[in-house]
Amino acid sequence: MAKQSKSNQPQKNPATAADPPSEALSLSEIPDESIRRDRNNEVISEAAYQHLRAGTDYFKQQKLPQAESEIIKAIELHPALSPLYNVFGLLKIARRALSTLKQSVYNALTTDPEFMDEFVKQGIEYLAQERYPEAEEQFQKAIALNPGNTDALFRLGFTQVSQKKYREAIEIFEELILMDPQNINAFFMLGIAYSEVREYYPCISNLQHALRLQPAFVEARLTLADAYHHQGKYLISLRELEALEQFIPDEDTTYLHRGMILMEMEQYEEAVPYFEKVIELRPNVAEAYDLLVGLYENLGNFARGIELAQQSLQIQPNNPEMQAALQRLEARLSNPGQPDGTTLSSEA
């Protein structure tokens, strides 16, 4: 099994690692040492735990930059937590993908404007301007005039999802499905809403039903793979992502997801071809370069790591972590027998 080096961990100024989180837990809120342990049963320091908890809280609030900063600080104080950064990276990608998926389904709606009432038309305009309360009001007026207006009901549910009112959205989409049991978009959005509240069993059930109605529903299968991943069902998630190749063979997201899952499973060598495929399809995906450079260093392929680091710096020339990685790889290539002291066991 490939070893994981410090080069694949986020590098920050150590001076910042000792700073307490902006919303630090009080000492009375920090669990006892018997609970505050990592997978190797080593005690996580109070400071590291504070940053870890702060990162989790920020992520729940969708404050991703603050969450990432706190997780990095926790890892710097307790390096055995480093696998969490790979998990966080995948969660960020998944969150970004889900936002894109629900918007693509909404954009695909084909209701002819000629048949929309004025309230729906006005609601769509407000929605496009992200004036969600006003859009919600217009769609509700349309439904009051015609309770069977499934188009207005769908758009009302989408508006609730856009406002992160997931419970309200769930009620709306369930009502819509009772009215229109063949509405695959309603099943998809219901799955999205359940995913956002972390209720994965109803999420999976609704997405599977959408796929039974339309097996080529790409967005539903991507979201289903994400739900399985959150449940820790990595092999099933990989299977769903592999099934997408016949529908979207040139979509980099499926390869990026598979590579990240394999890294979580500590199958580092197996992850490499997927990240290589990502940059083949989209040469500007910075995450793929970051991961590949670290993986190739761990595998001892310094020449390929240097090549990719140079390509990455053409995209992000001011990336200090990649600049440091390039210097380190060049030094190791010129002195292949000299250990650099940065290699950690993958069991760490």
BALOBA-1460 file (C-alpha; in Angstrom, 3 decimals):
// residues 348
<rec num="1" residu="m" x="0.000" y="0.000" z="0.000"/>
<rec num="2" residu="a" x="1.275" y="3.463" z="-0.845"/>
<rec num="3" residu="k" x="2.407" y="5.619" z="2.014"/>
<rec num="4" residu="q" x="0.896" y="8.988" z="2.711"/>
<rec num="5" residu="s" x="3.380" y="11.829" z="3.092"/>
<rec num="6" residu="k" x="3.043" y="15.190" z="4.697"/>
<rec num="7" residu="s" x="3.107" y="16.688" z="1.207"/>
<rec num="8" residu="n" x="-0.459" y="15.476" z="0.739"/>
<rec num="9" residu="q" x="-1.567" y="17.315" z="3.871"/>
<rec num="10" residu="p" x="-2.456" y="21.022" z="3.876"/>
<rec num="11" residu="q" x="0.536" y="23.171" z="4.776"/>
<rec num="12" residu="k" x="-0.089" y="26.349" z="6.749"/>
<rec num="13" residu="n" x="1.902" y="28.696" z="8.955"/>
<rec num="14" residu="p" x="2.454" y="26.786" z="12.232"/>
<rec num="15" residu="a" x="2.078" y="30.019" z="14.124"/>
<rec num="16" residu="t" x="-1.621" y="30.054" z="13.323"/>
<rec num="17" residu="a" x="-2.167" y="26.553" z="14.658"/>
<rec num="18" residu="a" x="-2.120" y="27.661" z="18.281"/>
<rec num="19" residu="d" x="-4.774" y="30.333" z="17.795"/>
<rec num="20" residu="p" x="-8.108" y="29.406" z="19.386"/>
<rec num="21" residu="p" x="-11.160" y="29.158" z="17.119"/>
<rec num="22" residu="s" x="-13.172" y="32.350" z="16.808"/>
<rec num="23" residu="e" x="-16.077" y="30.559" z="18.505"/>
<rec num="24" residu="a" x="-14.108" y="28.241" z="20.780"/>
<rec num="25" residu="l" x="-15.803" y="25.751" z="23.071"/>
<rec num="26" residu="s" x="-15.572" y="26.465" z="26.758"/>
<rec num="27" residu="l" x="-13.478" y="24.037" z="28.784"/>
<rec num="28" residu="s" x="-16.652" y="22.589" z="30.326"/>
<rec num="29" residu="e" x="-17.892" y="21.646" z="26.827"/>
<rec num="30" residu="i" x="-14.776" y="19.678" z="25.860"/>
<rec num="31" residu="p" x="-15.261" y="15.908" z="26.340"/>
<rec num="32" residu="d" x="-13.123" y="13.855" z="28.699"/>
<rec num="33" residu="e" x="-9.901" y="12.273" z="27.347"/>
<rec num="34" residu="s" x="-11.595" y="8.872" z="27.328"/>
<rec num="35" residu="i" x="-13.889" y="10.166" z="24.552"/>
<rec num="36" residu="r" x="-11.518" y="12.625" z="22.874"/>
<rec num="37" residu="r" x="-9.433" y="10.045" z="20.992"/>
<rec num="38" residu="d" x="-8.503" y="9.323" z="17.377"/>
<rec num="39" residu="r" x="-8.741" y="5.995" z="15.554"/>
<rec num="40" residu="n" x="-5.365" y="4.958" z="17.015"/>
<rec num="41" residu="n" x="-6.776" y="5.620" z="20.502"/>
<rec num="42" residu="e" x="-4.440" y="8.566" z="20.983"/>
<rec num="43" residu="v" x="-5.739" y="11.551" z="22.944"/>
<rec num="44" residu="i" x="-6.690" y="14.586" z="20.842"/>
<rec num="45" residu="s" x="-5.559" y="17.753" z="22.597"/>
<rec num="46" residu="e" x="-8.137" y="20.245" z="23.817"/>
<rec num="47" residu="a" x="-6.939" y="22.867" z="21.322"/>
<rec num="48" residu="a" x="-7.131" y="20.448" z="18.385"/>
<rec num="49" residu="y" x="-10.578" y="19.307" z="19.464"/>
<rec num="50" residu="q" x="-11.769" y="22.921" z="19.672"/>
<rec num="51" residu="h" x="-10.686" y="23.566" z="16.090"/>
<rec num="52" residu="l" x="-12.215" y="20.282" z="14.928"/>
<rec num="53" residu="r" x="-15.575" y="21.097" z="16.491"/>
<rec num="54" residu="a" x="-15.469" y="24.647" z="15.150"/>
<rec num="55" residu="g" x="-14.789" y="23.309" z="11.640"/>
<rec num="56" residu="t" x="-17.736" y="20.934" z="11.883"/>
<rec num="57" residu="d" x="-20.032" y="23.718" z="13.070"/>
<rec num="58" residu="y" x="-18.925" y="26.052" z="10.291"/>
<rec num="59" residu="f" x="-19.499" y="23.325" z="7.684"/>
<rec num="60" residu="k" x="-23.045" y="22.782" z="8.951"/>
<rec num="61" residu="q" x="-23.589" y="26.530" z="8.464"/>
<rec num="62" residu="q" x="-22.137" y="26.197" z="4.919"/>
<rec num="63" residu="k" x="-19.286" y="28.572" z="5.817"/>
<rec num="64" residu="l" x="-16.768" y="26.509" z="3.859"/>
<rec num="65" residu="p" x="-13.663" y="28.782" z="4.024"/>
<rec num="66" residu="q" x="-13.946" y="29.071" z="7.813"/>
<rec num="67" residu="a" x="-14.600" y="25.331" z="8.127"/>
<rec num="68" residu="e" x="-11.536" y="24.486" z="6.053"/>
<rec num="69" residu="s" x="-9.353" y="26.831" z="8.092"/>
<rec num="70" residu="e" x="-10.423" y="25.231" z="11.381"/>
<rec num="71" residu="i" x="-9.939" y="21.674" z="10.106"/>
<rec num="72" residu="i" x="-6.446" y="22.547" z="8.870"/>
<rec num="73" residu="k" x="-5.556" y="23.968" z="12.298"/>
<rec num="74" residu="a" x="-6.840" y="20.796" z="13.984"/>
<rec num="75" residu="i" x="-4.681" y="18.651" z="11.681"/>
<rec num="76" residu="e" x="-1.598" y="20.777" z="12.350"/>
<rec num="77" residu="l" x="-2.050" y="20.238" z="16.089"/>
<rec num="78" residu="h" x="-2.894" y="16.535" z="15.729"/>
<rec num="79" residu="p" x="-1.470" y="15.119" z="12.437"/>
<rec num="80" residu="a" x="-3.266" y="11.779" z="12.838"/>
<rec num="81" residu="l" x="-6.449" y="13.664" z="11.901"/>
<rec num="82" residu="s" x="-5.100" y="14.291" z="8.384"/>
<rec num="83" residu="p" x="-7.520" y="11.846" z="6.660"/>
<rec num="84" residu="l" x="-10.275" y="14.266" z="7.657"/>
<rec num="85" residu="y" x="-9.006" y="16.748" z="5.091"/>
<rec num="86" residu="n" x="-9.651" y="14.312" z="2.251"/>
<rec num="87" residu="v" x="-13.177" y="13.760" z="3.597"/>
<rec num="88" residu="f" x="-13.700" y="17.517" z="3.845"/>
<rec num="89" residu="g" x="-12.491" y="17.957" z="0.267"/>
<rec num="90" residu="l" x="-14.994" y="15.423" z="-1.001"/>
<rec num="91" residu="l" x="-17.797" y="17.036" z="0.996"/>
<rec num="92" residu="k" x="-16.979" y="20.410" z="-0.552"/>
<rec num="93" residu="i" x="-17.032" y="18.898" z="-4.039"/>
<rec num="94" residu="a" x="-20.286" y="17.108" z="-3.312"/>
<rec num="95" residu="r" x="-21.903" y="20.271" z="-1.925"/>
<rec num="96" residu="r" x="-20.848" y="22.192" z="-5.028"/>
<rec num="97" residu="a" x="-22.087" y="19.411" z="-7.311"/>
<rec num="98" residu="l" x="-25.488" y="19.199" z="-5.600"/>
<rec num="99" residu="s" x="-26.044" y="22.903" z="-6.104"/>
<rec num="100" residu="t" x="-25.261" y="22.528" z="-9.801"/>
<rec num="101" residu="l" x="-27.440" y="19.448" z="-10.177"/>
<rec num="102" residu="k" x="-30.610" y="20.943" z="-8.736"/>
<rec num="103" residu="q" x="-30.180" y="24.043" z="-10.894"/>
<rec num="104" residu="s" x="-29.712" y="21.947" z="-14.047"/>
<rec num="105" residu="v" x="-32.938" y="20.053" z="-13.362"/>
<rec num="106" residu="y" x="-34.811" y="23.308" z="-12.797"/>
<rec num="107" residu="n" x="-33.437" y="24.778" z="-16.036"/>
<rec num="108" residu="a" x="-34.603" y="21.700" z="-17.929"/>
<rec num="109" residu="l" x="-38.272" y="22.349" z="-17.206"/>
<rec num="110" residu="t" x="-40.069" y="22.815" z="-20.512"/>
<rec num="111" residu="t" x="-43.338" y="24.484" z="-19.559"/>
<rec num="112" residu="d" x="-44.311" y="26.777" z="-22.426"/>
<rec num="113" residu="p" x="-44.579" y="30.376" z="-21.132"/>
<rec num="114" residu="e" x="-47.740" y="30.730" z="-23.205"/>
<rec num="115" residu="f" x="-49.532" y="28.410" z="-20.789"/>
<rec num="116" residu="m" x="-48.212" y="29.937" z="-17.574"/>
<rec num="117" residu="d" x="-50.393" y="32.295" z="-15.629"/>
<rec num="118" residu="e" x="-49.075" y="35.735" z="-14.779"/>
<rec num="119" residu="f" x="-48.247" y="34.802" z="-11.189"/>
<rec num="120" residu="v" x="-45.988" y="31.959" z="-12.329"/>
<rec num="121" residu="k" x="-44.275" y="34.192" z="-14.887"/>
<rec num="122" residu="q" x="-43.614" y="36.834" z="-12.238"/>
<rec num="123" residu="g" x="-42.409" y="34.191" z="-9.789"/>
<rec num="124" residu="i" x="-39.911" y="32.886" z="-12.324"/>
<rec num="125" residu="e" x="-38.529" y="36.388" z="-12.805"/>
<rec num="126" residu="y" x="-38.130" y="36.868" z="-9.069"/>
<rec num="127" residu="l" x="-36.504" y="33.438" z="-8.755"/>
<rec num="128" residu="a" x="-33.966" y="34.291" z="-11.465"/>
<rec num="129" residu="q" x="-33.110" y="37.431" z="-9.458"/>
<rec num="130" residu="e" x="-32.818" y="35.359" z="-6.246"/>
<rec num="131" residu="r" x="-35.683" y="37.334" z="-4.713"/>
<rec num="132" residu="y" x="-36.952" y="34.192" z="-3.066"/>
<rec num="133" residu="p" x="-39.669" y="35.502" z="-0.691"/>
<rec num="134" residu="e" x="-41.284" y="37.410" z="-3.547"/>
<rec num="135" residu="a" x="-41.047" y="34.387" z="-5.861"/>
<rec num="136" residu="e" x="-42.594" y="32.221" z="-3.159"/>
<rec num="137" residu="e" x="-45.509" y="34.648" z="-2.828"/>
<rec num="138" residu="q" x="-46.205" y="34.605" z="-6.567"/>
<rec num="139" residu="f" x="-46.181" y="30.805" z="-6.794"/>
<rec num="140" residu="q" x="-48.502" y="30.576" z="-3.787"/>
<rec num="141" residu="k" x="-50.931" y="32.961" z="-5.519"/>
<rec num="142" residu="a" x="-50.882" y="30.774" z="-8.617"/>
<rec num="143" residu="i" x="-51.638" y="27.677" z="-6.509"/>
<rec num="144" residu="a" x="-54.459" y="29.486" z="-4.693"/>
<rec num="145" residu="l" x="-56.068" y="30.198" z="-8.057"/>
<rec num="146" residu="n" x="-55.518" y="26.648" z="-9.297"/>
<rec num="147" residu="p" x="-54.635" y="24.027" z="-6.642"/>
<rec num="148" residu="g" x="-53.864" y="21.570" z="-9.441"/>
<rec num="149" residu="n" x="-51.113" y="23.748" z="-10.902"/>
<rec num="150" residu="t" x="-48.274" y="21.248" z="-10.599"/>
<rec num="151" residu="d" x="-45.823" y="23.544" z="-12.379"/>
<rec num="152" residu="a" x="-46.326" y="26.299" z="-9.786"/>
<rec num="153" residu="l" x="-46.098" y="23.709" z="-6.992"/>
<rec num="154" residu="f" x="-42.783" y="22.390" z="-8.296"/>
<rec num="155" residu="r" x="-41.345" y="25.870" z="-8.582"/>
<rec num="156" residu="l" x="-42.554" y="26.690" z="-5.068"/>
<rec num="157" residu="g" x="-40.712" y="23.625" z="-3.768"/>
<rec num="158" residu="f" x="-37.591" y="24.619" z="-5.687"/>
<rec num="159" residu="t" x="-37.813" y="28.094" z="-4.154"/>
<rec num="160" residu="q" x="-37.917" y="26.543" z="-0.679"/>
<rec num="161" residu="v" x="-34.833" y="24.453" z="-1.424"/>
<rec num="162" residu="s" x="-33.066" y="27.588" z="-2.686"/>
<rec num="163" residu="q" x="-33.830" y="29.214" z="0.681"/>
<rec num="164" residu="k" x="-32.627" y="26.087" z="2.532"/>
<rec num="165" residu="k" x="-36.148" y="25.512" z="3.849"/>
<rec num="166" residu="y" x="-35.777" y="21.803" z="3.322"/>
<rec num="167" residu="r" x="-38.606" y="20.588" z="5.571"/>
<rec num="168" residu="e" x="-41.091" y="22.854" z="3.803"/>
<rec num="169" residu="a" x="-39.739" y="21.662" z="0.450"/>
<rec num="170" residu="i" x="-40.197" y="18.018" z="1.467"/>
<rec num="171" residu="e" x="-43.879" y="18.610" z="2.225"/>
<rec num="172" residu="i" x="-44.389" y="20.370" z="-1.106"/>
<rec num="173" residu="f" x="-42.693" y="17.708" z="-3.226"/>
<rec num="174" residu="e" x="-44.520" y="14.897" z="-1.414"/>
<rec num="175" residu="e" x="-47.811" y="16.684" z="-2.129"/>
<rec num="176" residu="l" x="-46.772" y="17.084" z="-5.767"/>
<rec num="177" residu="i" x="-45.943" y="13.384" z="-6.096"/>
<rec num="178" residu="l" x="-49.414" y="12.478" z="-4.813"/>
<rec num="179" residu="m" x="-50.855" y="14.648" z="-7.594"/>
<rec num="180" residu="d" x="-48.390" y="13.503" z="-10.265"/>
<rec num="181" residu="p" x="-46.798" y="10.103" z="-9.456"/>
<rec num="182" residu="q" x="-44.784" y="10.134" z="-12.701"/>
<rec num="183" residu="n" x="-43.043" y="13.452" z="-12.006"/>
<rec num="184" residu="i" x="-39.404" y="12.355" z="-11.929"/>
<rec num="185" residu="n" x="-38.168" y="15.880" z="-11.215"/>
<rec num="186" residu="a" x="-40.277" y="15.937" z="-8.050"/>
<rec num="187" residu="f" x="-38.739" y="12.628" z="-6.899"/>
<rec num="188" residu="f" x="-35.281" y="14.032" z="-7.631"/>
<rec num="189" residu="m" x="-35.841" y="17.264" z="-5.711"/>
<rec num="190" residu="l" x="-37.369" y="15.316" z="-2.833"/>
<rec num="191" residu="g" x="-34.186" y="13.239" z="-2.740"/>
<rec num="192" residu="i" x="-32.095" y="16.431" z="-2.733"/>
<rec num="193" residu="a" x="-34.105" y="17.884" z="0.161"/>
<rec num="194" residu="y" x="-33.773" y="14.697" z="2.226"/>
<rec num="195" residu="s" x="-30.040" y="14.631" z="1.480"/>
<rec num="196" residu="e" x="-29.637" y="18.170" z="2.793"/>
<rec num="197" residu="v" x="-31.238" y="17.213" z="6.128"/>
<rec num="198" residu="r" x="-29.019" y="14.091" z="6.224"/>
<rec num="199" residu="e" x="-31.919" y="11.622" z="6.015"/>
<rec num="200" residu="y" x="-30.327" y="9.284" z="3.540"/>
<rec num="201" residu="y" x="-32.771" y="6.367" z="3.507"/>
<rec num="202" residu="p" x="-35.734" y="8.409" z="2.161"/>
<rec num="203" residu="c" x="-33.251" y="10.278" z="-0.037"/>
<rec num="204" residu="i" x="-32.071" y="7.029" z="-1.623"/>
<rec num="205" residu="s" x="-35.595" y="5.659" z="-1.956"/>
<rec num="206" residu="n" x="-36.817" y="8.683" z="-3.910"/>
<rec num="207" residu="l" x="-33.759" y="8.830" z="-6.134"/>
<rec num="208" residu="q" x="-34.039" y="5.123" z="-6.916"/>
<rec num="209" residu="h" x="-37.669" y="5.628" z="-7.907"/>
<rec num="210" residu="a" x="-36.686" y="8.490" z="-10.232"/>
<rec num="211" residu="l" x="-34.118" y="6.187" z="-11.831"/>
<rec num="212" residu="r" x="-36.674" y="3.420" z="-12.280"/>
<rec num="213" residu="l" x="-38.804" y="5.911" z="-14.193"/>
<rec num="214" residu="q" x="-35.813" y="7.175" z="-16.192"/>
<rec num="215" residu="p" x="-32.561" y="5.150" z="-15.916"/>
<rec num="216" residu="a" x="-30.616" y="7.813" z="-17.821"/>
<rec num="217" residu="f" x="-31.406" y="10.524" z="-15.240"/>
<rec num="218" residu="v" x="-27.786" y="11.572" z="-14.722"/>
<rec num="219" residu="e" x="-28.357" y="14.091" z="-11.934"/>
<rec num="220" residu="a" x="-30.338" y="11.569" z="-9.899"/>
<rec num="221" residu="r" x="-27.620" y="8.920" z="-10.193"/>
<rec num="222" residu="l" x="-24.884" y="11.374" z="-9.175"/>
<rec num="223" residu="t" x="-26.899" y="12.406" z="-6.128"/>
<rec num="224" residu="l" x="-27.608" y="8.751" z="-5.302"/>
<rec num="225" residu="a" x="-23.882" y="7.974" z="-5.404"/>
<rec num="226" residu="d" x="-23.270" y="10.878" z="-3.036"/>
<rec num="227" residu="a" x="-25.926" y="9.593" z="-0.606"/>
<rec num="228" residu="y" x="-24.373" y="6.108" z="-0.551"/>
<rec num="229" residu="h" x="-20.998" y="7.688" z="0.090"/>
<rec num="230" residu="h" x="-22.356" y="9.599" z="3.095"/>
<rec num="231" residu="q" x="-23.656" y="6.296" z="4.462"/>
<rec num="232" residu="g" x="-20.184" y="4.806" z="4.177"/>
<rec num="233" residu="k" x="-21.301" y="2.429" z="1.406"/>
<rec num="234" residu="y" x="-18.267" y="3.149" z="-0.737"/>
<rec num="235" residu="l" x="-18.512" y="0.180" z="-3.098"/>
<rec num="236" residu="i" x="-22.150" y="0.895" z="-3.934"/>
<rec num="237" residu="s" x="-21.294" y="4.560" z="-4.473"/>
<rec num="238" residu="l" x="-18.477" y="3.562" z="-6.835"/>
<rec num="239" residu="r" x="-20.827" y="1.250" z="-8.712"/>
<rec num="240" residu="e" x="-23.320" y="4.068" z="-9.299"/>
<rec num="241" residu="l" x="-20.576" y="6.390" z="-10.511"/>
<rec num="242" residu="e" x="-19.223" y="3.736" z="-12.879"/>
<rec num="243" residu="a" x="-22.719" y="3.239" z="-14.310"/>
<rec num="244" residu="l" x="-22.728" y="6.896" z="-15.336"/>
<rec num="245" residu="e" x="-19.897" y="6.430" z="-17.831"/>
<rec num="246" residu="q" x="-22.299" y="5.111" z="-20.470"/>
<rec num="247" residu="f" x="-24.348" y="8.310" z="-20.181"/>
<rec num="248" residu="i" x="-21.655" y="10.962" z="-19.557"/>
<rec num="249" residu="p" x="-18.263" y="9.457" z="-20.486"/>
<rec num="250" residu="d" x="-16.617" y="12.883" z="-20.634"/>
<rec num="251" residu="e" x="-17.887" y="14.226" z="-17.292"/>
<rec num="252" residu="d" x="-14.936" y="14.859" z="-14.972"/>
<rec num="253" residu="t" x="-17.061" y="14.921" z="-11.798"/>
<rec num="254" residu="t" x="-17.629" y="11.163" z="-11.812"/>
<rec num="255" residu="y" x="-13.887" y="10.449" z="-12.018"/>
<rec num="256" residu="l" x="-13.073" y="13.017" z="-9.331"/>
<rec num="257" residu="h" x="-15.632" y="11.470" z="-6.974"/>
<rec num="258" residu="r" x="-14.301" y="7.960" z="-7.575"/>
<rec num="259" residu="g" x="-10.718" y="9.007" z="-6.949"/>
<rec num="260" residu="m" x="-11.659" y="10.727" z="-3.689"/>
<rec num="261" residu="i" x="-13.620" y="7.696" z="-2.477"/>
<rec num="262" residu="l" x="-10.695" y="5.384" z="-3.247"/>
<rec num="263" residu="m" x="-8.409" y="7.696" z="-1.260"/>
<rec num="264" residu="e" x="-10.783" y="7.465" z="1.695"/>
<rec num="265" residu="m" x="-10.514" y="3.693" z="1.349"/>
<rec num="266" residu="e" x="-6.689" y="4.147" z="1.374"/>
<rec num="267" residu="q" x="-6.438" y="2.661" z="-2.123"/>
<rec num="268" residu="y" x="-4.030" y="5.348" z="-3.265"/>
<rec num="269" residu="e" x="-2.570" y="3.673" z="-6.349"/>
<rec num="270" residu="e" x="-6.053" y="2.805" z="-7.609"/>
<rec num="271" residu="a" x="-7.095" y="6.454" z="-7.226"/>
<rec num="272" residu="v" x="-4.372" y="7.804" z="-9.526"/>
<rec num="273" residu="p" x="-5.935" y="6.897" z="-12.930"/>
<rec num="274" residu="y" x="-9.187" y="8.635" z="-11.991"/>
<rec num="275" residu="f" x="-7.463" y="11.928" z="-11.156"/>
<rec num="276" residu="e" x="-5.391" y="11.612" z="-14.335"/>
<rec num="277" residu="k" x="-8.645" y="11.232" z="-16.280"/>
<rec num="278" residu="v" x="-9.978" y="14.391" z="-14.633"/>
<rec num="279" residu="i" x="-7.108" y="16.563" z="-15.876"/>
<rec num="280" residu="e" x="-7.293" y="14.887" z="-19.279"/>
<rec num="281" residu="l" x="-10.923" y="15.988" z="-19.556"/>
<rec num="282" residu="r" x="-10.542" y="19.337" z="-17.763"/>
<rec num="283" residu="p" x="-6.944" y="20.543" z="-17.433"/>
<rec num="284" residu="n" x="-7.908" y="23.351" z="-15.038"/>
<rec num="285" residu="v" x="-9.289" y="21.318" z="-12.093"/>
<rec num="286" residu="a" x="-6.915" y="22.414" z="-9.324"/>
<rec num="287" residu="e" x="-8.072" y="19.751" z="-6.815"/>
<rec num="288" residu="a" x="-6.971" y="16.949" z="-9.134"/>
<rec num="289" residu="y" x="-3.456" y="18.391" z="-9.473"/>
<rec num="290" residu="d" x="-3.132" y="18.877" z="-5.716"/>
<rec num="291" residu="l" x="-4.045" y="15.263" z="-5.033"/>
<rec num="292" residu="l" x="-1.983" y="13.784" z="-7.880"/>
<rec num="293" residu="v" x="1.204" y="15.603" z="-6.907"/>
<rec num="294" residu="g" x="0.975" y="14.218" z="-3.377"/>
<rec num="295" residu="l" x="0.104" y="10.731" z="-4.601"/>
<rec num="296" residu="y" x="2.984" y="10.584" z="-7.080"/>
<rec num="297" residu="e" x="5.418" y="11.741" z="-4.399"/>
<rec num="298" residu="n" x="4.162" y="8.965" z="-2.111"/>
<rec num="299" residu="l" x="4.561" y="6.434" z="-4.922"/>
<rec num="300" residu="g" x="8.093" y="7.640" z="-5.720"/>
<rec num="301" residu="n" x="7.241" y="8.878" z="-9.223"/>
<rec num="302" residu="f" x="8.923" y="12.242" z="-8.737"/>
<rec num="303" residu="a" x="9.238" y="13.041" z="-12.446"/>
<rec num="304" residu="r" x="5.486" y="12.837" z="-13.022"/>
<rec num="305" residu="g" x="4.866" y="14.771" z="-9.819"/>
<rec num="306" residu="i" x="7.151" y="17.573" z="-11.045"/>
<rec num="307" residu="e" x="5.407" y="17.686" z="-14.408"/>
<rec num="308" residu="l" x="2.000" y="18.030" z="-12.769"/>
<rec num="309" residu="a" x="3.214" y="20.573" z="-10.208"/>
<rec num="310" residu="q" x="4.516" y="22.735" z="-13.066"/>
<rec num="311" residu="q" x="1.179" y="22.461" z="-14.874"/>
<rec num="312" residu="s" x="-0.676" y="23.323" z="-11.679"/>
<rec num="313" residu="l" x="1.429" y="26.446" z="-11.170"/>
<rec num="314" residu="q" x="0.464" y="27.624" z="-14.629"/>
<rec num="315" residu="i" x="-3.141" y="27.622" z="-13.367"/>
<rec num="316" residu="q" x="-2.389" y="28.942" z="-9.861"/>
<rec num="317" residu="p" x="1.056" y="30.596" z="-10.035"/>
<rec num="318" residu="n" x="0.822" y="31.986" z="-6.492"/>
<rec num="319" residu="n" x="0.020" y="28.684" z="-4.773"/>
<rec num="320" residu="p" x="2.704" y="28.445" z="-2.021"/>
<rec num="321" residu="e" x="1.916" y="24.804" z="-1.181"/>
<rec num="322" residu="m" x="2.434" y="23.740" z="-4.801"/>
<rec num="323" residu="q" x="5.620" y="25.829" z="-5.079"/>
<rec num="324" residu="a" x="6.989" y="24.057" z="-1.997"/>
<rec num="325" residu="a" x="5.926" y="20.661" z="-3.383"/>
<rec num="326" residu="l" x="7.737" y="21.369" z="-6.654"/>
<rec num="327" residu="q" x="10.956" y="22.291" z="-4.836"/>
<rec num="328" residu="r" x="10.725" y="19.194" z="-2.675"/>
<rec num="329" residu="l" x="10.087" y="16.897" z="-5.655"/>
<rec num="330" residu="e" x="13.010" y="18.363" z="-7.599"/>
<rec num="331" residu="a" x="15.288" y="17.812" z="-4.596"/>
<rec num="332" residu="r" x="14.130" y="14.230" z="-4.192"/>
<rec num="333" residu="l" x="14.551" y="13.507" z="-7.910"/>
<rec num="334" residu="s" x="18.129" y="14.774" z="-7.837"/>
<rec num="335" residu="n" x="18.872" y="12.828" z="-4.614"/>
<rec num="336" residu="p" x="16.723" y="9.692" z="-4.947"/>
<rec num="337" residu="g" x="18.477" y="7.824" z="-2.142"/>
<rec num="338" residu="q" x="18.231" y="10.594" z="0.412"/>
<rec num="339" residu="p" x="15.210" y="10.408" z="2.721"/>
<rec num="340" residu="d" x="13.502" y="13.709" z="3.387"/>
<rec num="341" residu="g" x="11.964" y="12.728" z="6.664"/>
<rec num="342" residu="t" x="8.432" y="13.628" z="5.620"/>
<rec num="343" residu="t" x="6.987" y="10.206" z="4.892"/>
<rec num="344" residu="l" x="4.285" y="8.892" z="7.208"/>
<rec num="345" residu="s" x="2.779" y="5.447" z="7.317"/>
<rec num="346" residu="s" x="-0.705" y="5.272" z="5.834"/>
<rec num="347" residu="e" x="-1.741" y="3.724" z="9.145"/>
<rec num="348" residu="a" x="-0.895" y="6.947" z="10.984"/>
